[in-house]
Amino acid sequence: MCLVTGHRIRHKKITALFLLLSGCVFNTAPENNADFKEAASIQDLVGVYQNAGDPVGNLGAIYLSAILWSNSSFPTNNKDLTHKDIQYIQVEAIENGVNISAIANKCVLFKNQYIKGDKFDISGGKLIIKRDVNPLTRGAGDVLLGPSYESVKLGIDTHGDGKYRSYSVAAGLVFLMVPVAASETIDIRFKKDNIEFIHESCR
């Protein structure tokens, strides 16, 4: 078993295979990484956050908007919009969920509602974006036969900044021959800005 920090191969299938074969615990995090604050409610997440996360190792630019929306799922008709065009992500609490707005040039590009039980769950004031448990395989073409688990959470850290954590763990047989076990944790910080909430739509 080995411990690897501050580095990550970007090709997921190659990464998964070699990490499993080497039996590594893989950690990627920003400098002065802070743990999640145990928020009491969704209200604690309210604020305006920089869309670009703190640089981490060789991951390149990580955008909060990319975690919330893929390029094909932007709720807007602007086909030229990219994640790097979005400056801030604004979070406002509503009943049983949050309103999340994409901000640029002091106006709202688009916004979306996230309702508990629909696109996410809430636990300890954190948004649980994804939680997958695979008892035998992760799908066609997977070289690993065995259980795996993956979760993605968004919340705030003990300094009040936004925090993203992706955690995955797997164990089993590669190509039905080699016993393996490995885990990977990725933490990203999204700094919270002290600016007023914006509600005017971009023209």
Backbone as JSON Lines, residues from 0, in Angstrom:
{"i":0,"aa":"M","n":[0.85,-1.2,0.0],"ca":[0.0,0.0,0.0],"c":[0.88,1.24,0.0]}
{"i":1,"aa":"C","n":[0.48,2.29,-0.79],"ca":[1.25,3.52,-0.82],"c":[0.32,4.71,-0.67]}
{"i":2,"aa":"L","n":[0.91,5.86,-0.3],"ca":[0.17,7.1,-0.18],"c":[0.74,8.1,-1.17]}
{"i":3,"aa":"V","n":[-0.12,8.65,-2.04],"ca":[0.31,9.61,-3.05],"c":[-0.49,10.89,-2.85]}
{"i":4,"aa":"T","n":[0.19,12.06,-2.78],"ca":[-0.49,13.33,-2.59],"c":[-0.06,14.32,-3.65]}
{"i":5,"aa":"G","n":[-0.99,15.25,-3.99],"ca":[-0.66,16.37,-4.85],"c":[-0.4,16.03,-6.3]}
{"i":6,"aa":"H","n":[-0.85,14.89,-6.78],"ca":[-0.59,14.51,-8.18],"c":[-1.71,13.61,-8.65]}
{"i":7,"aa":"R","n":[-2.03,13.71,-9.94],"ca":[-3.08,12.86,-10.48],"c":[-2.94,12.74,-11.98]}
{"i":8,"aa":"I","n":[-2.98,11.5,-12.49],"ca":[-3.0,11.27,-13.93],"c":[-4.4,11.59,-14.42]}
{"i":9,"aa":"R","n":[-4.52,12.26,-15.57],"ca":[-5.81,12.78,-15.99],"c":[-6.66,11.77,-16.73]}
{"i":10,"aa":"H","n":[-6.08,10.73,-17.29],"ca":[-6.88,9.76,-18.04],"c":[-7.47,8.76,-17.06]}
{"i":11,"aa":"K","n":[-8.78,8.82,-16.87],"ca":[-9.4,8.11,-15.76],"c":[-9.23,6.6,-15.84]}
{"i":12,"aa":"K","n":[-9.41,6.03,-17.02],"ca":[-9.32,4.57,-17.1],"c":[-7.9,4.1,-16.8]}
{"i":13,"aa":"I","n":[-6.9,4.81,-17.34],"ca":[-5.5,4.45,-17.06],"c":[-5.2,4.68,-15.6]}
{"i":14,"aa":"T","n":[-5.69,5.83,-15.07],"ca":[-5.47,6.13,-13.65],"c":[-6.02,5.02,-12.77]}
{"i":15,"aa":"A","n":[-7.28,4.65,-13.01],"ca":[-7.92,3.64,-12.17],"c":[-7.14,2.34,-12.21]}
{"i":16,"aa":"L","n":[-6.72,1.92,-13.4],"ca":[-6.04,0.65,-13.53],"c":[-4.71,0.65,-12.78]}
{"i":17,"aa":"F","n":[-3.87,1.68,-13.03],"ca":[-2.55,1.68,-12.43],"c":[-2.6,1.94,-10.93]}
{"i":18,"aa":"L","n":[-3.54,2.78,-10.5],"ca":[-3.67,3.01,-9.07],"c":[-4.1,1.74,-8.36]}
{"i":19,"aa":"L","n":[-5.03,1.03,-8.97],"ca":[-5.48,-0.21,-8.35],"c":[-4.35,-1.23,-8.3]}
{"i":20,"aa":"L","n":[-3.6,-1.34,-9.39],"ca":[-2.53,-2.31,-9.41],"c":[-1.45,-1.99,-8.39]}
{"i":21,"aa":"S","n":[-1.24,-0.71,-8.12],"ca":[-0.21,-0.34,-7.16],"c":[-0.76,-0.25,-5.74]}
{"i":22,"aa":"G","n":[-2.07,-0.38,-5.58],"ca":[-2.67,-0.38,-4.26],"c":[-2.53,0.95,-3.54]}
{"i":23,"aa":"C","n":[-2.7,2.06,-4.24],"ca":[-2.42,3.38,-3.67],"c":[-3.64,4.03,-3.01]}
{"i":24,"aa":"V","n":[-3.35,4.83,-1.99],"ca":[-4.3,5.79,-1.45],"c":[-3.9,7.13,-2.06]}
{"i":25,"aa":"F","n":[-4.8,7.75,-2.81],"ca":[-4.47,8.88,-3.67],"c":[-5.18,10.13,-3.17]}
{"i":26,"aa":"N","n":[-4.42,11.17,-2.75],"ca":[-5.0,12.39,-2.21],"c":[-4.54,13.6,-3.0]}
{"i":27,"aa":"T","n":[-5.5,14.45,-3.41],"ca":[-5.2,15.7,-4.09],"c":[-5.95,16.82,-3.39]}
{"i":28,"aa":"A","n":[-5.23,17.9,-3.0],"ca":[-5.87,18.97,-2.24],"c":[-5.08,20.26,-2.4]}
{"i":29,"aa":"P","n":[-5.74,21.43,-2.19],"ca":[-5.02,22.71,-2.26],"c":[-4.14,22.91,-1.03]}
{"i":30,"aa":"E","n":[-3.24,23.89,-1.11],"ca":[-2.41,24.22,0.04],"c":[-3.3,24.71,1.18]}
{"i":31,"aa":"N","n":[-2.88,24.42,2.41],"ca":[-3.63,24.82,3.6],"c":[-5.09,24.34,3.51]}
{"i":32,"aa":"N","n":[-5.24,23.11,3.07],"ca":[-6.57,22.55,2.91],"c":[-7.3,22.5,4.25]}
{"i":33,"aa":"A","n":[-8.54,22.97,4.25],"ca":[-9.37,22.97,5.46],"c":[-10.47,21.93,5.32]}
{"i":34,"aa":"D","n":[-10.86,21.36,6.44],"ca":[-11.9,20.33,6.43],"c":[-13.27,20.98,6.27]}
{"i":35,"aa":"F","n":[-14.28,20.15,5.99],"ca":[-15.66,20.62,5.92],"c":[-16.08,21.19,7.28]}
{"i":36,"aa":"K","n":[-16.81,22.29,7.24],"ca":[-17.5,22.76,8.43],"c":[-18.8,21.98,8.56]}
{"i":37,"aa":"E","n":[-19.1,21.55,9.75],"ca":[-20.36,20.83,9.96],"c":[-21.5,21.85,10.01]}
{"i":38,"aa":"A","n":[-21.96,22.23,8.82],"ca":[-23.02,23.23,8.7],"c":[-24.33,22.68,9.28]}
{"i":39,"aa":"A","n":[-25.08,23.58,9.9],"ca":[-26.33,23.15,10.53],"c":[-27.45,22.98,9.51]}
{"i":40,"aa":"S","n":[-27.42,23.79,8.45],"ca":[-28.5,23.75,7.47],"c":[-28.01,24.27,6.14]}
{"i":41,"aa":"I","n":[-28.88,24.2,5.14],"ca":[-28.56,24.69,3.81],"c":[-28.31,26.19,3.82]}
{"i":42,"aa":"Q","n":[-28.86,26.9,4.8],"ca":[-28.68,28.35,4.9],"c":[-27.21,28.71,5.04]}
{"i":43,"aa":"D","n":[-26.42,27.83,5.62],"ca":[-24.99,28.1,5.82],"c":[-24.22,28.15,4.51]}
{"i":44,"aa":"L","n":[-24.8,27.63,3.42],"ca":[-24.13,27.63,2.13],"c":[-24.37,28.92,1.35]}
{"i":45,"aa":"V","n":[-25.28,29.76,1.81],"ca":[-25.65,30.97,1.08],"c":[-24.44,31.89,0.93]}
{"i":46,"aa":"G","n":[-24.22,32.38,-0.3],"ca":[-23.1,33.28,-0.55],"c":[-22.75,33.32,-2.02]}
{"i":47,"aa":"V","n":[-21.7,34.07,-2.34],"ca":[-21.2,34.21,-3.7],"c":[-19.77,33.68,-3.74]}
{"i":48,"aa":"Y","n":[-19.52,32.7,-4.61],"ca":[-18.25,32.0,-4.65],"c":[-17.57,32.19,-6.01]}
{"i":49,"aa":"Q","n":[-16.24,32.31,-6.0],"ca":[-15.5,32.35,-7.24],"c":[-15.7,31.05,-8.0]}
{"i":50,"aa":"N","n":[-15.94,31.15,-9.29],"ca":[-16.2,29.95,-10.08],"c":[-14.95,29.1,-10.27]}
{"i":51,"aa":"A","n":[-13.8,29.75,-10.41],"ca":[-12.54,29.03,-10.6],"c":[-11.99,28.57,-9.26]}
{"i":52,"aa":"G","n":[-11.75,27.27,-9.12],"ca":[-11.21,26.74,-7.89],"c":[-9.72,26.99,-7.76]}
{"i":53,"aa":"D","n":[-9.22,26.88,-6.53],"ca":[-7.78,27.01,-6.3],"c":[-7.04,25.96,-7.11]}
{"i":54,"aa":"P","n":[-5.96,26.36,-7.78],"ca":[-5.18,25.38,-8.55],"c":[-4.69,24.24,-7.65]}
{"i":55,"aa":"V","n":[-4.79,23.02,-8.16],"ca":[-4.37,21.84,-7.41],"c":[-3.53,20.95,-8.31]}
{"i":56,"aa":"G","n":[-2.24,20.78,-7.97],"ca":[-1.37,19.88,-8.72],"c":[-1.44,20.12,-10.21]}
{"i":57,"aa":"N","n":[-1.62,19.06,-10.97],"ca":[-1.7,19.17,-12.43],"c":[-3.13,18.98,-12.94]}
{"i":58,"aa":"L","n":[-4.12,19.26,-12.07],"ca":[-5.5,19.09,-12.48],"c":[-5.93,20.14,-13.5]}
{"i":59,"aa":"G","n":[-5.25,21.29,-13.54],"ca":[-5.68,22.36,-14.42],"c":[-6.86,23.11,-13.81]}
{"i":60,"aa":"A","n":[-7.52,23.93,-14.62],"ca":[-8.63,24.75,-14.12],"c":[-9.82,23.86,-13.76]}
{"i":61,"aa":"I","n":[-10.33,24.04,-12.55],"ca":[-11.52,23.34,-12.09],"c":[-12.57,24.4,-11.78]}
{"i":62,"aa":"Y","n":[-13.73,24.31,-12.46],"ca":[-14.77,25.31,-12.3],"c":[-15.95,24.73,-11.53]}
{"i":63,"aa":"L","n":[-16.46,25.52,-10.58],"ca":[-17.63,25.09,-9.82],"c":[-18.82,24.86,-10.75]}
{"i":64,"aa":"S","n":[-18.94,25.71,-11.78],"ca":[-20.04,25.54,-12.74],"c":[-19.97,24.2,-13.45]}
{"i":65,"aa":"A","n":[-18.75,23.69,-13.69],"ca":[-18.59,22.41,-14.37],"c":[-19.03,21.24,-13.48]}
{"i":66,"aa":"I","n":[-18.96,21.43,-12.17],"ca":[-19.45,20.41,-11.24],"c":[-20.97,20.4,-11.22]}
{"i":67,"aa":"L","n":[-21.56,21.59,-11.35],"ca":[-23.01,21.72,-11.29],"c":[-23.68,21.44,-12.63]}
{"i":68,"aa":"W","n":[-23.03,21.87,-13.72],"ca":[-23.62,21.72,-15.06],"c":[-22.53,21.27,-16.03]}
{"i":69,"aa":"S","n":[-22.81,20.3,-16.85],"ca":[-21.92,19.98,-17.96],"c":[-22.15,21.01,-19.07]}
{"i":70,"aa":"N","n":[-21.26,21.05,-20.07],"ca":[-21.41,22.0,-21.17],"c":[-22.76,21.84,-21.87]}
{"i":71,"aa":"S","n":[-23.21,20.61,-22.0],"ca":[-24.45,20.34,-22.73],"c":[-25.7,20.61,-21.9]}
{"i":72,"aa":"S","n":[-25.53,20.86,-20.58],"ca":[-26.71,21.04,-19.73],"c":[-26.85,22.47,-19.21]}
{"i":73,"aa":"F","n":[-26.07,23.42,-19.75],"ca":[-26.28,24.82,-19.39],"c":[-27.73,25.21,-19.65]}
{"i":74,"aa":"P","n":[-28.46,25.73,-18.66],"ca":[-29.85,26.14,-18.9],"c":[-29.92,27.51,-19.57]}
{"i":75,"aa":"T","n":[-29.34,27.63,-20.75],"ca":[-29.31,28.87,-21.5],"c":[-29.23,28.56,-22.99]}
{"i":76,"aa":"N","n":[-29.67,29.51,-23.8],"ca":[-29.59,29.34,-25.25],"c":[-28.28,29.85,-25.84]}
{"i":77,"aa":"N","n":[-27.41,30.4,-24.98],"ca":[-26.12,30.92,-25.45],"c":[-25.16,29.75,-25.69]}
{"i":78,"aa":"K","n":[-25.01,29.34,-26.93],"ca":[-24.2,28.17,-27.26],"c":[-22.7,28.46,-27.17]}
{"i":79,"aa":"D","n":[-22.32,29.75,-27.12],"ca":[-20.9,30.12,-27.06],"c":[-20.38,30.2,-25.63]}
{"i":80,"aa":"L","n":[-21.26,30.08,-24.66],"ca":[-20.87,30.21,-23.26],"c":[-19.99,29.03,-22.83]}
{"i":81,"aa":"T","n":[-18.9,29.32,-22.13],"ca":[-18.03,28.28,-21.57],"c":[-17.89,28.52,-20.07]}
{"i":82,"aa":"H","n":[-17.36,27.53,-19.37],"ca":[-17.22,27.65,-17.92],"c":[-16.28,28.79,-17.52]}
{"i":83,"aa":"K","n":[-15.26,29.03,-18.31],"ca":[-14.3,30.1,-17.95],"c":[-14.92,31.49,-18.1]}
{"i":84,"aa":"D","n":[-16.06,31.6,-18.8],"ca":[-16.76,32.88,-18.93],"c":[-17.51,33.25,-17.66]}
{"i":85,"aa":"I","n":[-17.77,32.28,-16.8],"ca":[-18.54,32.49,-15.57],"c":[-17.58,32.89,-14.45]}
{"i":86,"aa":"Q","n":[-17.85,34.04,-13.82],"ca":[-16.96,34.55,-12.78],"c":[-17.34,34.06,-11.38]}
{"i":87,"aa":"Y","n":[-18.63,34.02,-11.1],"ca":[-19.09,33.67,-9.76],"c":[-20.28,32.7,-9.83]}
{"i":88,"aa":"I","n":[-20.43,31.96,-8.75],"ca":[-21.61,31.13,-8.53],"c":[-22.29,31.64,-7.26]}
{"i":89,"aa":"Q","n":[-23.55,31.99,-7.4],"ca":[-24.32,32.59,-6.3],"c":[-25.32,31.56,-5.78]}
{"i":90,"aa":"V","n":[-25.32,31.37,-4.47],"ca":[-26.18,30.37,-3.83],"c":[-27.16,31.06,-2.89]}
{"i":91,"aa":"E","n":[-28.45,30.83,-3.11],"ca":[-29.5,31.37,-2.25],"c":[-30.4,30.23,-1.79]}
{"i":92,"aa":"A","n":[-30.79,30.27,-0.53],"ca":[-31.62,29.22,0.04],"c":[-33.09,29.43,-0.31]}
{"i":93,"aa":"I","n":[-33.76,28.35,-0.64],"ca":[-35.21,28.33,-0.82],"c":[-35.74,27.14,-0.02]}
{"i":94,"aa":"E","n":[-37.04,26.99,0.02],"ca":[-37.61,25.87,0.76],"c":[-37.2,24.54,0.12]}
{"i":95,"aa":"N","n":[-36.58,23.68,0.9],"ca":[-36.15,22.35,0.46],"c":[-35.1,22.39,-0.66]}
{"i":96,"aa":"G","n":[-34.31,23.45,-0.73],"ca":[-33.28,23.47,-1.76],"c":[-32.55,24.79,-1.86]}
{"i":97,"aa":"V","n":[-31.98,25.02,-3.04],"ca":[-31.21,26.24,-3.28],"c":[-31.46,26.74,-4.7]}
{"i":98,"aa":"N","n":[-31.35,28.06,-4.88],"ca":[-31.25,28.67,-6.19],"c":[-29.77,28.91,-6.47]}
{"i":99,"aa":"I","n":[-29.27,28.43,-7.59],"ca":[-27.86,28.63,-7.95],"c":[-27.8,29.42,-9.25]}
{"i":100,"aa":"S","n":[-27.09,30.55,-9.21],"ca":[-26.99,31.45,-10.37],"c":[-25.55,31.53,-10.84]}
{"i":101,"aa":"A","n":[-25.39,31.59,-12.16],"ca":[-24.08,31.82,-12.79],"c":[-23.97,33.31,-13.09]}
{"i":102,"aa":"I","n":[-22.88,33.95,-12.6],"ca":[-22.73,35.39,-12.67],"c":[-21.51,35.75,-13.52]}
{"i":103,"aa":"A","n":[-21.67,36.79,-14.35],"ca":[-20.55,37.38,-15.1],"c":[-20.89,38.82,-15.41]}
{"i":104,"aa":"N","n":[-19.9,39.71,-15.31],"ca":[-20.09,41.13,-15.62],"c":[-21.26,41.74,-14.85]}
{"i":105,"aa":"K","n":[-21.38,41.35,-13.6],"ca":[-22.37,41.91,-12.67],"c":[-23.82,41.66,-13.1]}
{"i":106,"aa":"C","n":[-24.05,40.54,-13.78],"ca":[-25.42,40.16,-14.12],"c":[-25.53,38.64,-14.13]}
{"i":107,"aa":"V","n":[-26.78,38.13,-14.1],"ca":[-27.05,36.69,-14.02],"c":[-27.14,36.12,-15.44]}
{"i":108,"aa":"L","n":[-26.23,35.21,-15.75],"ca":[-26.26,34.53,-17.06],"c":[-27.42,33.55,-17.12]}
{"i":109,"aa":"F","n":[-27.57,32.75,-16.06],"ca":[-28.69,31.82,-15.93],"c":[-28.73,31.32,-14.5]}
{"i":110,"aa":"K","n":[-29.82,30.69,-14.12],"ca":[-29.92,30.13,-12.78],"c":[-30.75,28.85,-12.82]}
{"i":111,"aa":"N","n":[-30.59,28.07,-11.78],"ca":[-31.25,26.78,-11.69],"c":[-31.66,26.52,-10.25]}
{"i":112,"aa":"Q","n":[-32.76,25.81,-10.07],"ca":[-33.16,25.37,-8.75],"c":[-32.68,23.95,-8.51]}
{"i":113,"aa":"Y","n":[-32.17,23.72,-7.33],"ca":[-31.82,22.36,-6.92],"c":[-32.71,22.02,-5.72]}
{"i":114,"aa":"I","n":[-33.59,21.05,-5.92],"ca":[-34.54,20.67,-4.88],"c":[-34.1,19.35,-4.24]}
{"i":115,"aa":"K","n":[-34.14,19.32,-2.94],"ca":[-33.75,18.11,-2.2],"c":[-34.55,16.91,-2.68]}
{"i":116,"aa":"G","n":[-33.81,15.81,-2.94],"ca":[-34.45,14.59,-3.4],"c":[-34.56,14.48,-4.89]}
{"i":117,"aa":"D","n":[-34.26,15.59,-5.61],"ca":[-34.32,15.57,-7.07],"c":[-32.9,15.42,-7.62]}
{"i":118,"aa":"K","n":[-32.14,16.51,-7.66],"ca":[-30.79,16.47,-8.21],"c":[-29.72,16.27,-7.13]}
{"i":119,"aa":"F","n":[-30.1,16.35,-5.88],"ca":[-29.13,16.19,-4.82],"c":[-29.85,15.85,-3.52]}
{"i":120,"aa":"D","n":[-29.06,15.53,-2.51],"ca":[-29.57,15.35,-1.16],"c":[-28.8,16.3,-0.25]}
{"i":121,"aa":"I","n":[-29.25,16.45,0.97],"ca":[-28.59,17.32,1.93],"c":[-28.25,16.5,3.17]}
{"i":122,"aa":"S","n":[-27.0,16.61,3.61],"ca":[-26.58,15.91,4.81],"c":[-25.58,16.79,5.55]}
{"i":123,"aa":"G","n":[-25.92,17.18,6.77],"ca":[-25.03,18.01,7.56],"c":[-24.7,19.34,6.9]}
{"i":124,"aa":"G","n":[-25.66,19.91,6.16],"ca":[-25.43,21.18,5.49],"c":[-24.62,21.07,4.22]}
{"i":125,"aa":"K","n":[-24.34,19.87,3.74],"ca":[-23.6,19.66,2.5],"c":[-24.54,19.14,1.42]}
{"i":126,"aa":"L","n":[-24.27,19.56,0.18],"ca":[-25.01,19.03,-0.95],"c":[-24.36,17.74,-1.4]}
{"i":127,"aa":"I","n":[-25.1,16.67,-1.4],"ca":[-24.6,15.39,-1.89],"c":[-25.0,15.3,-3.36]}
{"i":128,"aa":"I","n":[-24.05,15.62,-4.26],"ca":[-24.35,15.68,-5.69],"c":[-24.42,14.28,-6.29]}
{"i":129,"aa":"K","n":[-23.59,13.39,-5.79],"ca":[-23.53,12.05,-6.37],"c":[-23.16,11.05,-5.29]}
{"i":130,"aa":"R","n":[-23.8,9.9,-5.35],"ca":[-23.46,8.8,-4.43],"c":[-23.77,7.5,-5.16]}
{"i":131,"aa":"D","n":[-22.74,6.84,-5.65],"ca":[-22.9,5.61,-6.42],"c":[-22.3,4.43,-5.67]}
{"i":132,"aa":"V","n":[-23.05,3.38,-5.56],"ca":[-22.56,2.12,-4.99],"c":[-22.74,1.04,-6.04]}
{"i":133,"aa":"N","n":[-21.65,0.39,-6.43],"ca":[-21.7,-0.67,-7.43],"c":[-21.21,-1.96,-6.79]}
{"i":134,"aa":"P","n":[-22.11,-2.91,-6.54],"ca":[-21.71,-4.12,-5.82],"c":[-20.77,-5.03,-6.6]}
{"i":135,"aa":"L","n":[-20.83,-5.04,-7.95],"ca":[-19.99,-5.96,-8.72],"c":[-19.19,-5.28,-9.81]}
{"i":136,"aa":"T","n":[-19.78,-4.36,-10.56],"ca":[-19.06,-3.73,-11.67],"c":[-19.64,-2.34,-11.92]}
{"i":137,"aa":"R","n":[-18.83,-1.45,-12.53],"ca":[-19.27,-0.09,-12.84],"c":[-19.82,0.03,-14.26]}
{"i":138,"aa":"G","n":[-19.97,-1.1,-14.96],"ca":[-20.57,-1.07,-16.29],"c":[-19.74,-1.81,-17.32]}
{"i":139,"aa":"A","n":[-20.24,-1.84,-18.54],"ca":[-19.57,-2.55,-19.63],"c":[-18.17,-1.99,-19.86]}
{"i":140,"aa":"G","n":[-17.21,-2.88,-20.06],"ca":[-15.84,-2.47,-20.33],"c":[-14.99,-2.26,-19.1]}
{"i":141,"aa":"D","n":[-15.59,-2.35,-17.89],"ca":[-14.81,-2.17,-16.66],"c":[-13.91,-3.38,-16.44]}
{"i":142,"aa":"V","n":[-12.6,-3.13,-16.22],"ca":[-11.65,-4.23,-16.02],"c":[-11.69,-4.76,-14.6]}
{"i":143,"aa":"L","n":[-12.38,-4.03,-13.7],"ca":[-12.43,-4.43,-12.3],"c":[-13.74,-5.15,-12.01]}
{"i":144,"aa":"L","n":[-13.64,-6.33,-11.42],"ca":[-14.8,-7.05,-10.92],"c":[-14.77,-6.98,-9.41]}
{"i":145,"aa":"G","n":[-15.7,-6.22,-8.84],"ca":[-15.73,-6.06,-7.4],"c":[-16.47,-4.8,-7.01]}
{"i":146,"aa":"P","n":[-16.7,-4.62,-5.72],"ca":[-17.49,-3.47,-5.27],"c":[-16.72,-2.15,-5.4]}
{"i":147,"aa":"S","n":[-17.45,-1.07,-5.67],"ca":[-16.86,0.26,-5.71],"c":[-17.88,1.27,-5.19]}
{"i":148,"aa":"Y","n":[-17.35,2.4,-4.74],"ca":[-18.19,3.45,-4.17],"c":[-17.64,4.79,-4.59]}
{"i":149,"aa":"E","n":[-18.53,5.73,-4.95],"ca":[-18.09,7.08,-5.31],"c":[-19.08,8.1,-4.76]}
{"i":150,"aa":"S","n":[-18.56,9.18,-4.19],"ca":[-19.43,10.25,-3.72],"c":[-18.83,11.6,-4.09]}
{"i":151,"aa":"V","n":[-19.71,12.58,-4.33],"ca":[-19.3,13.95,-4.61],"c":[-20.11,14.86,-3.7]}
{"i":152,"aa":"K","n":[-19.41,15.72,-2.92],"ca":[-20.07,16.59,-1.97],"c":[-19.63,18.04,-2.19]}
{"i":153,"aa":"L","n":[-20.55,18.97,-1.95],"ca":[-20.26,20.41,-1.93],"c":[-20.72,20.97,-0.59]}
{"i":154,"aa":"G","n":[-19.86,21.81,0.0],"ca":[-20.22,22.43,1.26],"c":[-19.32,23.62,1.5]}
{"i":155,"aa":"I","n":[-19.14,24.0,2.75],"ca":[-18.21,25.06,3.1],"c":[-17.16,24.49,4.05]}
{"i":156,"aa":"D","n":[-15.95,25.09,3.99],"ca":[-14.9,24.62,4.89],"c":[-14.89,25.46,6.16]}
{"i":157,"aa":"T","n":[-13.97,25.15,7.05],"ca":[-13.93,25.82,8.36],"c":[-13.52,27.28,8.24]}
{"i":158,"aa":"H","n":[-13.04,27.72,7.07],"ca":[-12.71,29.13,6.84],"c":[-13.86,29.88,6.17]}
{"i":159,"aa":"G","n":[-14.94,29.17,5.81],"ca":[-16.09,29.8,5.18],"c":[-16.06,29.76,3.67]}
{"i":160,"aa":"D","n":[-15.03,29.19,3.07],"ca":[-14.95,29.08,1.62],"c":[-15.71,27.84,1.15]}
{"i":161,"aa":"G","n":[-16.05,27.81,-0.15],"ca":[-16.7,26.64,-0.72],"c":[-15.73,25.47,-0.81]}
{"i":162,"aa":"K","n":[-16.25,24.28,-0.63],"ca":[-15.4,23.08,-0.66],"c":[-16.08,21.97,-1.45]}
{"i":163,"aa":"Y","n":[-15.3,21.38,-2.36],"ca":[-15.75,20.23,-3.16],"c":[-14.89,19.03,-2.77]}
{"i":164,"aa":"R","n":[-15.53,17.89,-2.6],"ca":[-14.78,16.65,-2.34],"c":[-15.35,15.52,-3.17]}
{"i":165,"aa":"S","n":[-14.46,14.87,-3.92],"ca":[-14.79,13.64,-4.63],"c":[-14.03,12.51,-3.97]}
{"i":166,"aa":"Y","n":[-14.75,11.46,-3.61],"ca":[-14.12,10.31,-2.94],"c":[-14.56,9.03,-3.63]}
{"i":167,"aa":"S","n":[-13.59,8.2,-3.97],"ca":[-13.92,6.91,-4.58],"c":[-13.03,5.83,-3.99]}
{"i":168,"aa":"V","n":[-13.57,4.64,-3.89],"ca":[-12.84,3.49,-3.37],"c":[-13.32,2.25,-4.1]}
{"i":169,"aa":"A","n":[-12.41,1.34,-4.37],"ca":[-12.77,0.12,-5.09],"c":[-11.87,-1.03,-4.65]}
{"i":170,"aa":"A","n":[-12.39,-2.23,-4.77],"ca":[-11.62,-3.43,-4.45],"c":[-12.17,-4.58,-5.28]}
{"i":171,"aa":"G","n":[-11.31,-5.54,-5.58],"ca":[-11.77,-6.69,-6.36],"c":[-10.66,-7.31,-7.16]}
{"i":172,"aa":"L","n":[-11.02,-7.82,-8.36],"ca":[-10.07,-8.49,-9.24],"c":[-9.99,-7.74,-10.56]}
{"i":173,"aa":"V","n":[-8.77,-7.44,-11.0],"ca":[-8.55,-6.86,-12.32],"c":[-8.33,-8.0,-13.3]}
{"i":174,"aa":"F","n":[-9.09,-7.98,-14.39],"ca":[-9.04,-9.05,-15.4],"c":[-9.25,-10.43,-14.79]}
{"i":175,"aa":"L","n":[-10.02,-10.45,-13.68],"ca":[-10.38,-11.7,-12.97],"c":[-9.16,-12.44,-12.43]}
{"i":176,"aa":"M","n":[-8.03,-11.73,-12.29],"ca":[-6.81,-12.41,-11.84],"c":[-6.11,-11.7,-10.69]}
{"i":177,"aa":"V","n":[-5.96,-10.37,-10.76],"ca":[-5.11,-9.65,-9.82],"c":[-5.97,-9.0,-8.72]}
{"i":178,"aa":"P","n":[-5.79,-9.38,-7.45],"ca":[-6.54,-8.74,-6.37],"c":[-6.0,-7.33,-6.11]}
{"i":179,"aa":"V","n":[-6.9,-6.36,-5.99],"ca":[-6.49,-4.96,-5.84],"c":[-7.41,-4.23,-4.87]}
{"i":180,"aa":"A","n":[-6.93,-3.07,-4.37],"ca":[-7.74,-2.18,-3.55],"c":[-7.11,-0.8,-3.59]}
{"i":181,"aa":"A","n":[-7.91,0.24,-3.75],"ca":[-7.38,1.59,-3.81],"c":[-8.47,2.6,-3.51]}
{"i":182,"aa":"S","n":[-8.04,3.82,-3.13],"ca":[-8.99,4.91,-2.92],"c":[-8.39,6.21,-3.43]}
{"i":183,"aa":"E","n":[-9.27,7.17,-3.76],"ca":[-8.83,8.46,-4.25],"c":[-9.73,9.55,-3.67]}
{"i":184,"aa":"T","n":[-9.1,10.61,-3.15],"ca":[-9.82,11.77,-2.62],"c":[-9.31,13.02,-3.3]}
{"i":185,"aa":"I","n":[-10.23,13.84,-3.83],"ca":[-9.87,15.11,-4.46],"c":[-10.65,16.22,-3.75]}
{"i":186,"aa":"D","n":[-9.91,17.2,-3.19],"ca":[-10.52,18.36,-2.56],"c":[-10.21,19.61,-3.38]}
{"i":187,"aa":"I","n":[-11.21,20.45,-3.62],"ca":[-11.05,21.72,-4.33],"c":[-11.66,22.83,-3.49]}
{"i":188,"aa":"R","n":[-10.95,23.97,-3.39],"ca":[-11.48,25.13,-2.66],"c":[-12.0,26.18,-3.64]}
{"i":189,"aa":"F","n":[-13.21,26.71,-3.34],"ca":[-13.79,27.81,-4.11],"c":[-13.98,28.99,-3.15]}
{"i":190,"aa":"K","n":[-13.18,30.03,-3.33],"ca":[-13.17,31.13,-2.38],"c":[-14.48,31.9,-2.39]}
{"i":191,"aa":"K","n":[-14.93,32.23,-1.18],"ca":[-16.16,33.0,-1.01],"c":[-15.83,34.49,-1.05]}
{"i":192,"aa":"D","n":[-16.56,35.25,-1.86],"ca":[-16.33,36.69,-1.99],"c":[-17.4,37.47,-1.24]}
{"i":193,"aa":"N","n":[-16.98,38.56,-0.63],"ca":[-17.91,39.41,0.11],"c":[-18.48,40.48,-0.81]}
{"i":194,"aa":"I","n":[-19.34,40.06,-1.74],"ca":[-19.98,40.99,-2.66],"c":[-21.49,40.85,-2.55]}
{"i":195,"aa":"E","n":[-22.22,41.88,-2.97],"ca":[-23.67,41.87,-2.87],"c":[-24.27,40.87,-3.86]}
{"i":196,"aa":"F","n":[-25.43,40.36,-3.48],"ca":[-26.13,39.43,-4.36],"c":[-26.61,40.16,-5.6]}
{"i":197,"aa":"I","n":[-26.58,39.45,-6.72],"ca":[-26.95,40.01,-8.03],"c":[-28.18,39.28,-8.54]}
{"i":198,"aa":"H","n":[-29.18,40.05,-9.02],"ca":[-30.41,39.44,-9.51],"c":[-30.78,39.91,-10.91]}
{"i":199,"aa":"E","n":[-30.12,40.94,-11.42],"ca":[-30.42,41.43,-12.77],"c":[-29.88,40.48,-13.83]}
{"i":200,"aa":"S","n":[-30.72,40.11,-14.77],"ca":[-30.33,39.17,-15.83],"c":[-29.48,39.88,-16.87]}
{"i":201,"aa":"C","n":[-28.54,39.16,-17.46],"ca":[-27.73,39.69,-18.55],"c":[-28.62,39.86,-19.78]}
{"i":202,"aa":"R","n":[-28.39,40.9,-20.54],"ca":[-29.2,41.15,-21.74],"c":[-28.57,40.48,-22.95]}
